[in-house]
Amino acid sequence: MKTIRVAAAVIKAENEKGEPVIFATQRGYGDFKGGWEFPGGKIEQGETPQQALETEIAVGELLDTIEYDYPAFHLSMDCFWAEILSGDLVLKEHEAARWLTREELDSVEWLPADVDLVGEIGRRM
């Protein structure tokens, strides 16, 4: 089975009420279109997982590495805490995005590989 290595950013911030929030994105393409996930990208040859998250964010500590078998491929996903350094987040391949509080984490339909990670994030928020 083919393995796809990706890095995901669990971007945290505070909302206007001072509550911790996490950035979630909804896929806009492919077999899993409409499912929710954390933004990120494929890890290319010679690239570190942190470099795959190239954007205006500060990549922090490794939260977890998720190993998940989808029907057509194995996903190996390094998940890092991250914070916005400057500017606005721009959706390139996603159709929607939301900032979620701890109480709202279960309000979206997460992709299967992200489900266990969401529970861990909720415990750490």
N, C-alpha and C positions, 0 to 999 in steps of 0.2 A: 504494500500500500504506500502511495506517495505521502510524504510528510511536507507540510507547509509550515514554515517558521515565521511567526509574526511577533510584533511587539505592540502592546496596548498601553495607552495612557489613561490612568484613572485620575482625571483632572478634578481637583478639589478646590473649592472656594467658599465664600460665605455669602449668603443672600442678604437682602436689605434688612432682615430681622436679626442678622448675626448668626444664623443657623448654618452649620456645614452643609454643603451641597456637592453633588457629583455630576459631571457632564456625561450624558448618554446620547448616542446617535442611532438613528434608524436607517438601516441599509436601504439603498435606493436601486439595487440591481441584483441579479443572480438568483440562484436557487433559494437563498434565504432573505430575499427582498421583503422588507416590512418588519423584520426582526430587529431588536435593539441590541446594541453592543457598545463597547468602549472604543473611541477612535484610536487608530494606529496604522500600521503598515507592515508589508512583508519585509523581512530581513534579507537584504541582497547579499550576494557573495562579497566577502571582505568588509562587511558592515557590522557594527555592534548593534545589539537591540536598542540601545539608547539613541544611536544615530538614525535608526529607522523611524524614530518619533520626531524627526526634524521639524520644528515649528517654533513659535514664540512661547515656549513653555520651558520650565525648569524641570528636568527629569530627576526624581528623587529615588528613594530606596525601592528595591524589588519587593513587591507585595506578594506575588506568587507566580509560579509557572504552571499553567494549565495544560494538561495532556488530554486530548479528547478525540475519539474516533467518530468522524462523520462517515456516512455510507461510502463516499468516494475518496476520502483522504483522511490522514491523521493530522490534527492541528497541535502544534507545540507553540504556546503563547506565553511569552514573558510579559508580566503585568507590573507596571511601575506607578507609584504615586507620582503626581505631577501638579504643577501650579502654573498659572498664566503669568508670564513675565510682562507682556505688553500687548496692546492691540486687541482685536476681536478674533474669535475662532471662526473660520470660514469653512462651510461644508462644500466638499468637492465631489464626493461619491455617495453622500447620504441625502435622504429626502427630508429629514427632520432632526431636531435636536432639542433636548430639554435639560434643565438643571433640576436634579432630584434631591429632596431631603431624605433623611433616613426613613421616614414614614412613607415616602413615595417610591422607594426602590422597587417595590413589588407591583407598581402601577403600570408597568410596561411589560411587553412580552419579550423577555431576554432570549437571545440565541442559546442553544443548549450548552455550548462551551462556557458561557458566561454565568450560568445560574449559580454554581457553587461559589464563584468569586463574589457575586453580589451579596451572598450571606456573610462572607468574611468582611467585606467593605462595611456592611451595616454594623457589624460588631466593633469595627475600628473607628467609625465616625464619631 
